[in-house]
Amino acid sequence: MAGGPPFGGQFDEVVPHLTIAQGQDDAVLEEAAADLRGRLPVTARVSSVDLMVHDGTSWQQRASFALR
């Protein structure tokens, strides 16, 4: 793999995921979880993925990768 393994090999397994909410009050997280519970699993066609990085304040797109 060009550039080496994800996260420099720090983790044995990297699981792709979608973050719905982060750093919110428990009530907001519980409401989001309740709303999503009946909608999972999500099935979708994905044409690209974005690598996002957090600088301590905000998330920024570092790169975008087209999928075939």
Summary of the structure (lengths in Angstrom):
residues: 68
radius of gyration: 15.2
end to end distance: 16.7
largest distance: 42.2
contacts: 82
relative contact order: 0.12
helix: 24%
strand: 22%
